[in-house]
Amino acid sequence: MASDLADPSADVSDPGARLLVRIGDFVEPLTRFDRSHLTLAGSEHKLVEVMARQVFRVGFEIVRSEGNGALPQGVTALPDALALSREIDAQLAASRAAVPGKLAHWAEDHGEDPATRPAVEDCFTRLPPLGCTETCGTCTGAGKVNCSVCHGAKDVTCATCDGRGATRCQTCAGGGQVNCAACKGQGARLVQKERKVWDDAIDAERIERYQEMETCSTCTGSGKVSCGKCSGRGEITCARCQGRKVVTCARCSGSGTETCQACDGQGKRYKTAVLTCSIKETFEATPRTAEPDIVEVLKGLGDIDAVLGLSTSTRAVAEANNDTLRRDTLALTPVTSAVIAAGGQNTTIRGFGARQDVRDYRNLAGLLLAGDLDVMETALIPTRRIPPRVTPEMMGALSDMLLSEANYSIAAAPPRKTGAEMEREFKGVVAGGYIARAAEAMRKGTSRAYWSALMRGPMEALAAPIVIMPLDLFVRAAGIGARTTLVIACMIATFGAAWLGHVYVVRQLQQLLLPAGTPKIATVLDRMRLTHSWLIGAGATTVFLTLGMAALVSVVFRSNS
């Protein structure tokens, strides 16, 4: 039986017809076609049994911890570590022994309700943590140990004098003597003297001054005297230890002890142990059908809640065994299979559950849009030219493509989004192969339309730097500052004209391709990086031509002069 959504007499109480309505609600907004292009060629409605198995396994773990000082608040104190180990093991054994009875009791009360799960409180009675304290073996409870540097001596050897109490005199370098200041270490000095001599020229006596070397009286000719700094000893009392040869230990500040690192100065350590319980759930769904696509969907349901959400009736039985509770739920899941005729092809789409949840639309929109894509790819063939040339047929085909929301989303998708990601977002209403073909066709068509429109006028704005030559005649006399301003103003004006040209082209393409104003062609241009390419190219061309013209003008006028 064939049914058409455009037919008002269609029986929407029929599961196939209702699924067709649901499919139309999803697909129609994604294409430029209305739902009358979808025809129900046949349908089947059946209940599929799904055996859902939940396994709840109870597990225990002893969490142990250690610390310094007294037991934390709320911990039950035990005499020693042996008692702690014995008591925690007893708690574990008792808790494990109680699990089967508690699980059986829970299964009796709740096992037939598949929506419920056993909680930890149903299987385990929480117990307070246990603990004990021990005297720190490192410090024997004192909280202090001998200083690791002075080993309890409180003082350490003076590092400045190496324990000698004195350091070498720097003035005499330890020799005890220095050069005599009077004779500069020579042992003798030049002395000025006078004597009377007879001068034949004047026939009389006169005073004659002369110099004579004499042994230095200060150092008695040795050139050395005792060092005044160290009184000739060659060393001076150590300034750090004041001659004591030892100094107070800096690590322990002279106490001879330091905090015990093993117990952090507490003198004792504690150990605690607490028994915890957890329940691990595993799930498996087994559909009882031979149809692979139904098996794939129902077997992929991740938990019992997903199974219950699609089922109309369930029957569950649970049994407990030691630490494990197993519950088998037989669920009846309605599955409606509709054969949809679209674009001259048939595809089977399945709706699961009473709400007919569709997990995969099987490229249904792709089938409807395949004709537009074929026309687009054919229209692109005559436009393979440099510079690009567009035809009315290509512009019409591109307009038809972009009018469909699915195609527009493909064209405006971020560059890093893959076809597989888009297919998942669309629930398979367009397949990966269609997405790749449509994206490539729209990229070629949009870019060729954009560059062709730029070359029909806006690109001529890049020739604006030629105005520098006549304008330079007027500003040359004003100096280099005025000429630099002219160059910068020319760059700004040229790039501004390029930007306005882009805006003009965007508005023109919007009117030609999407005259209703939505969706926005500017978004497609931006995502395809066409705006970016034009502005970067225009900016580089502006700088190159402007500076080139300025250099040419300078060369021409320099030659003329």
C-alpha positions in Angstrom: 0.0 0.0 0.0 1.4 3.4 -1.0 0.7 6.5 0.9 1.5 10.1 0.3 1.8 12.8 3.0 0.1 15.3 0.7 -2.9 13.0 0.6 -5.4 14.3 3.3 -7.1 10.9 3.3 -3.9 9.1 4.5 -4.5 7.0 7.6 -2.2 8.4 10.2 -3.4 5.7 12.7 -1.4 3.2 10.6 2.1 2.8 12.1 3.7 3.2 8.7 1.8 6.4 7.9 2.7 7.8 11.4 6.4 7.0 10.7 6.1 8.8 7.4 4.8 11.9 9.2 7.6 11.7 11.6 10.1 11.4 8.8 8.6 14.3 6.9 8.8 16.5 10.1 12.5 15.9 10.2 13.4 15.9 6.5 11.2 18.7 5.1 13.0 21.6 6.9 16.4 20.3 5.6 15.5 20.4 1.9 13.8 22.8 -0.5 11.2 20.2 -1.2 8.0 19.7 0.7 7.0 16.4 2.1 4.8 15.5 -0.9 8.1 14.3 -2.5 8.1 11.5 0.1 5.9 8.5 -0.6 5.3 5.5 1.5 5.8 2.5 -0.8 5.2 -0.1 1.9 5.5 -0.7 5.7 5.7 -3.4 8.3 5.1 -3.1 12.0 6.1 -5.8 14.4 7.2 -6.5 18.0 10.8 -7.6 18.4 11.8 -9.4 21.6 14.9 -8.1 23.3 16.5 -10.1 26.1 18.3 -7.6 28.3 20.6 -9.1 31.0 21.8 -7.0 33.9 24.4 -8.5 36.2 25.2 -6.7 39.5 28.3 -7.9 41.2 29.0 -6.9 44.8 32.6 -6.2 45.7 34.5 -5.3 48.9 37.7 -3.4 49.4 39.7 -2.6 52.5 41.0 1.0 52.3 44.0 1.5 54.5 45.7 4.7 55.5 48.4 5.9 57.8 49.2 9.3 59.4 50.9 11.0 62.3 49.6 11.7 65.7 46.4 10.4 67.3 43.6 8.6 65.6 41.2 10.8 63.6 37.8 11.5 65.1 35.2 8.7 64.5 37.7 5.9 64.3 37.3 2.9 66.6 40.6 2.4 68.5 42.2 -1.1 68.7 45.2 -2.1 70.8 47.7 -2.8 68.0 48.2 -3.5 64.3 47.6 -7.2 64.8 44.2 -6.6 66.4 43.4 -4.1 63.6 44.2 -6.7 60.9 42.2 -9.4 62.7 39.1 -7.2 63.2 39.0 -5.8 59.7 39.3 -9.3 58.3 36.4 -10.4 60.5 34.3 -7.5 59.2 35.1 -8.5 55.6 34.1 -12.1 56.2 30.9 -11.2 58.0 29.9 -8.7 55.3 30.6 -11.3 52.5 28.5 -13.9 54.3 25.6 -11.5 54.6 25.5 -10.6 50.9 23.7 -13.7 49.5 20.8 -13.3 51.9 20.5 -9.6 51.3 20.6 -9.9 47.6 18.0 -12.7 47.7 15.7 -10.5 49.9 16.2 -7.6 47.5 15.5 -9.8 44.4 12.3 -11.0 46.1 11.1 -7.4 46.6 12.4 -5.6 43.5 13.7 -8.2 41.1 10.7 -8.1 38.8 11.1 -4.3 38.3 13.8 -3.8 35.6 14.0 -0.1 36.3 15.3 -0.6 39.8 18.9 -1.3 40.8 20.3 -2.6 44.1 22.1 0.1 46.1 25.1 -0.4 48.4 22.9 0.1 51.4 20.8 -2.9 50.2 23.8 -5.2 50.4 26.1 -3.8 53.1 25.8 -2.3 56.5 28.3 0.5 56.7 30.8 0.1 59.6 33.0 2.7 61.3 36.7 2.7 60.4 39.1 0.9 62.7 42.5 2.1 63.8 45.4 1.8 66.2 48.3 4.0 67.2 52.0 3.0 67.6 55.0 4.8 69.2 57.2 6.1 66.5 60.2 3.8 66.1 62.5 6.5 64.8 62.2 8.9 67.8 60.8 6.4 70.4 57.9 8.7 71.0 60.0 11.8 71.8 59.0 13.6 68.6 62.6 14.7 68.3 65.8 13.1 67.0 69.5 14.1 67.2 70.3 16.9 64.8 71.5 15.4 61.5 74.2 18.0 61.2 75.7 18.4 64.7 74.5 14.9 65.9 73.4 16.4 69.2 76.6 18.3 69.9 74.8 21.7 69.4 78.0 23.1 67.9 79.7 22.4 64.6 83.3 23.1 63.4 83.7 26.7 62.2 83.8 26.5 58.4 85.5 29.9 58.1 88.6 28.8 60.0 88.3 25.1 59.7 88.3 24.7 63.4 91.6 26.5 64.0 90.1 29.6 65.7 92.2 31.9 63.5 92.5 32.8 59.8 95.5 33.8 57.8 96.2 37.5 57.9 95.4 39.0 54.5 97.6 42.0 55.1 100.9 40.0 55.3 99.5 36.9 53.5 100.4 34.9 56.6 104.1 35.8 56.5 104.0 38.1 59.6 106.0 40.9 57.9 105.3 43.6 55.4 107.4 45.9 53.3 109.0 48.8 55.3 107.0 51.9 54.6 110.0 54.1 55.2 112.3 52.6 52.6 109.5 51.0 50.5 111.2 47.6 51.2 114.6 48.6 49.8 116.5 48.4 53.1 118.1 51.8 52.4 117.0 55.3 51.6 118.5 58.4 49.9 119.5 61.1 52.4 120.1 64.8 51.5 123.4 66.2 52.9 125.5 69.4 52.8 129.2 70.1 52.9 131.7 73.0 52.5 133.9 73.0 49.4 136.4 75.6 47.9 135.3 77.1 44.7 138.2 78.3 42.6 135.9 80.2 40.4 134.9 82.5 43.1 138.0 81.9 45.2 135.9 81.2 48.3 134.1 78.4 50.1 130.5 77.5 49.3 127.9 75.0 50.5 127.4 71.9 48.3 124.3 69.7 48.6 124.6 66.0 47.7 122.7 62.7 48.2 123.9 59.6 49.9 122.4 56.1 50.4 122.1 55.1 54.0 120.8 51.9 55.7 117.1 52.3 56.7 116.9 52.9 60.4 113.3 51.6 60.6 114.0 48.1 59.2 117.8 48.1 59.9 118.4 47.3 56.2 116.1 44.3 56.0 113.3 46.0 54.0 110.7 44.3 56.2 108.9 45.2 59.4 106.5 43.3 61.6 102.8 43.3 60.3 100.8 45.6 62.4 97.5 43.8 61.7 98.5 40.5 63.2 101.5 41.7 65.3 103.8 39.5 63.3 101.9 36.2 64.0 100.7 35.7 60.4 97.1 35.0 61.4 94.2 36.8 63.2 91.4 35.6 65.4 88.5 34.2 63.4 85.7 36.8 63.2 83.0 34.2 63.0 83.8 31.9 65.9 85.8 34.5 67.9 88.5 31.9 68.3 86.2 29.2 69.8 86.8 27.0 66.8 83.1 26.0 66.8 79.9 27.8 66.0 76.2 27.1 67.0 74.6 24.6 64.6 72.3 26.5 62.2 70.0 23.5 61.6 68.9 22.9 65.1 69.7 26.5 66.4 71.9 25.0 69.1 69.3 22.6 70.6 71.0 19.5 69.4 67.7 18.0 68.2 65.3 18.4 65.3 61.7 17.4 64.5 61.3 13.7 63.7 60.4 13.4 60.0 58.9 9.9 60.4 56.1 11.1 62.7 56.3 14.9 62.0 57.1 15.5 65.6 54.0 13.8 67.0 55.9 10.9 68.7 53.4 8.4 67.4 51.7 7.2 64.2 48.3 5.8 63.4 46.9 3.2 61.0 43.3 2.9 59.9 41.3 0.5 57.9 37.8 0.8 56.6 35.7 -1.7 54.7 33.9 -0.3 51.6 31.4 -1.9 49.3 30.6 -1.2 45.6 28.3 -2.7 43.0 29.4 -3.1 39.4 26.8 -3.4 36.8 27.2 -5.0 33.4 24.6 -5.0 30.7 24.0 -6.8 27.5 21.0 -6.7 25.0 20.2 -9.6 22.7 17.5 -8.9 20.0 15.7 -11.9 18.7 15.6 -11.0 15.1 17.6 -11.9 12.0 17.5 -8.4 10.4 21.1 -7.0 10.8 20.1 -3.3 11.0 17.5 -3.9 13.7 20.1 -6.1 15.6 22.7 -3.3 15.3 20.4 -0.6 16.9 18.9 -2.8 19.7 22.2 -4.5 20.6 23.8 -1.0 20.8 21.4 0.1 23.6 23.8 1.0 26.4 21.6 0.2 29.5 18.3 -1.1 30.6 16.8 2.5 30.7 17.3 2.7 26.9 15.6 -0.6 26.4 12.7 0.4 28.6 12.3 3.7 26.7 11.6 1.8 23.5 9.6 -1.1 24.9 5.9 -1.4 25.4 5.9 -4.3 27.8 8.5 -6.1 29.9 8.8 -9.2 32.0 11.7 -9.6 34.4 13.1 -12.3 36.6 16.0 -12.1 39.0 18.1 -14.6 40.9 20.9 -14.1 43.4 24.0 -16.3 43.7 26.7 -15.6 46.3 27.9 -12.0 45.5 26.0 -11.7 42.2 22.5 -10.7 41.2 21.4 -11.5 37.7 18.2 -10.1 36.2 16.9 -11.1 32.7 14.3 -8.8 31.2 12.3 -9.8 28.2 11.2 -6.6 26.5 8.9 -6.2 23.5 10.0 -3.4 21.3 7.8 -2.1 18.5 9.7 -1.7 15.2 8.1 0.0 12.3 9.8 -0.4 8.9 8.8 2.0 6.2 9.9 1.8 2.6 10.1 5.5 1.5 10.2 6.4 -2.2 12.3 9.6 -2.7 14.2 10.9 -5.7 13.3 7.9 -7.8 14.8 5.5 -5.2 13.4 3.4 -2.3 15.0 3.3 1.1 13.9 1.5 4.2 13.8 3.6 7.4 13.0 2.1 10.8 11.3 3.6 13.8 11.9 2.1 17.2 9.5 2.2 20.1 6.1 3.6 20.5 7.4 7.1 19.6 9.1 5.6 16.5 12.5 6.9 17.3 14.5 7.0 14.0 18.3 6.4 14.5 19.3 6.5 10.8 17.5 8.3 8.0 19.5 6.4 5.3 20.5 9.4 3.2 16.9 10.3 2.6 17.6 14.0 2.1 20.5 13.0 0.0 18.1 11.1 -2.3 15.9 14.2 -2.6 18.8 16.5 -3.3 20.7 14.2 -5.6 19.0 15.8 -8.6 20.1 19.3 -7.6 23.7 18.0 -7.1 23.8 16.4 -10.5 22.6 19.6 -12.1 25.2 21.6 -10.2 28.1 19.3 -11.2 27.0 19.5 -14.8 26.7 23.3 -14.7 30.2 23.6 -13.3 31.8 22.0 -16.4 31.7 25.1 -18.7 33.0 27.3 -16.0 36.5 25.7 -15.8 38.4 28.7 -17.0 41.0 31.2 -15.7 39.8 33.8 -15.0 36.6 32.1 -13.8 33.5 32.5 -15.9 30.0 31.8 -14.6 26.9 31.0 -16.4 23.2 31.6 -15.5 22.8 27.8 -15.4 25.5 27.5 -12.7 24.2 30.4 -10.7 20.7 28.9 -10.8 22.0 25.5 -9.8 24.0 27.0 -6.9 20.9 28.9 -5.7 18.9 25.7 -5.7 21.6 23.9 -3.7 21.8 26.6 -1.1 18.1 26.9 -0.6 18.2 23.5 1.2 19.2 23.7 4.8 21.2 20.5 4.6 23.3 21.8 1.7 23.7 25.2 3.4 24.9 23.6 6.6 27.4 21.6 4.6 28.7 24.7 2.8 28.9 26.8 6.0 30.4 24.0 8.1 33.7 24.9 9.9 36.8 23.7 8.0 37.7 21.1 10.7 34.3 19.4 10.8 34.5 16.1 9.0 31.8 14.5 6.8 31.4 11.7 9.4 30.7 14.2 12.1 28.1 16.0 10.0 26.5 12.6 9.1 26.1 11.8 12.8 24.6 15.3 13.5 22.1 14.8 10.7 21.3 11.2 11.9 22.3 9.9 8.5 19.7 12.0 6.6 22.7 12.9 4.3 25.4 10.3 3.9 29.1 10.9 3.9 29.5 10.4 0.2 26.8 13.0 -0.6 28.3 15.4 1.9 31.7 15.2 0.2 30.3 15.7 -3.3 28.0 18.5 -2.3 30.7 20.3 -0.3 33.1 20.2 -3.3 30.5 21.3 -5.8 29.3 24.2 -3.7 32.9 25.2 -3.0 33.7 25.4 -6.7 30.5 27.2 -7.6 30.7 29.7 -4.8 34.4 30.6 -5.3 33.9 30.9 -9.1 30.9 33.2 -8.6 32.8 35.3 -6.0 36.0 35.8 -8.0 34.1 36.4 -11.3 32.0 39.1 -9.6 35.2 40.7 -8.2 36.8 40.9 -11.6 33.8 42.7 -13.0 34.7 46.0 -11.3 35.8 45.8 -7.7 39.2 44.4 -8.6 39.9 47.5 -10.7 40.1 49.5 -7.4 43.6 47.9 -6.8 44.9 50.2 -9.6 44.3 53.3 -7.5 48.0 53.7 -6.6 48.6 55.2 -10.1 47.2 58.5 -8.8 50.4 59.0 -6.8 52.2 60.2 -9.9 50.2 63.4 -10.5 49.5 64.0 -6.9 53.2 63.8 -6.1 53.8 67.0 -8.2 51.6 69.0 -5.8 53.1 67.7 -2.5 56.8 67.3 -3.6 57.7 70.8 -2.5 56.2 70.2 1.0 59.0 67.7 1.8 59.3 64.0 2.6 56.6 64.2 5.4 53.9 65.2 3.0 55.0 62.5 0.4 54.9 59.8 3.1 51.4 61.0 4.2 50.3 60.7 0.5 51.6 57.1 0.2 49.9 56.0 3.5 46.6 57.8 2.4 46.8 56.0 -0.9 47.2 52.6 0.8 44.3 53.2 3.1 42.1 54.4 0.3 42.9 51.5 -2.0 42.4 48.9 0.7 39.1 50.6 1.7 38.0 50.4 -1.9 38.8 46.7 -1.9 36.8 46.1 1.2 33.8 48.1 -0.2 34.2 46.0 -3.4 33.9 42.8 -1.3 30.7 44.2 0.5 29.2 45.1 -2.9 30.0 41.6 -4.3 28.5 39.9 -1.2 25.2 41.9 -1.6 25.1 41.1 -5.3 25.6 37.4 -4.7 22.9 37.5 -1.9 20.4 39.0 -4.4 21.3 36.5 -7.2 21.5 33.3 -5.1 19.3 33.9 -2.0 17.1 36.9 -2.7 15.0 36.2 0.3 17.9 37.4 2.5 18.3 34.1 4.3 20.4 32.1 4.7 23.4 34.5 4.6 25.8 34.0 1.7 28.4 36.0 3.7 28.7 33.1 6.2 29.5 30.7 3.4 32.1 33.0 2.0 33.7 33.4 5.4 33.8 29.6 6.1 35.3 29.0 2.7 37.9 31.6 3.5 37.2 33.5 0.4 36.8 36.8 2.3 40.1 36.1 4.0 41.9 35.3 0.7 40.6 38.5 -1.0 41.4 40.9 1.8 44.9 39.4 2.3 45.6 39.5 -1.5 44.2 43.0 -1.8 46.3 44.2 1.1 49.5 42.8 -0.2 48.8 44.1 -3.7 48.0 47.5 -2.3 51.3 47.8 -0.4 53.3 46.4 -3.4 51.7 48.7 -6.0 51.7 51.8 -3.8 55.4 51.5 -2.8 56.3 50.5 -6.4 54.6 53.7 -7.8 56.2 55.8 -5.1 59.6 54.4 -6.0 59.0 54.9 -9.7 58.0 58.5 -9.2 61.2 59.2 -7.2 63.3 57.6 -10.0 61.6 59.6 -12.7 61.9 63.0 -11.0 65.5 62.3 -9.9 66.4 61.6 -13.6 64.7 64.7 -14.8 66.5 66.8 -12.2 
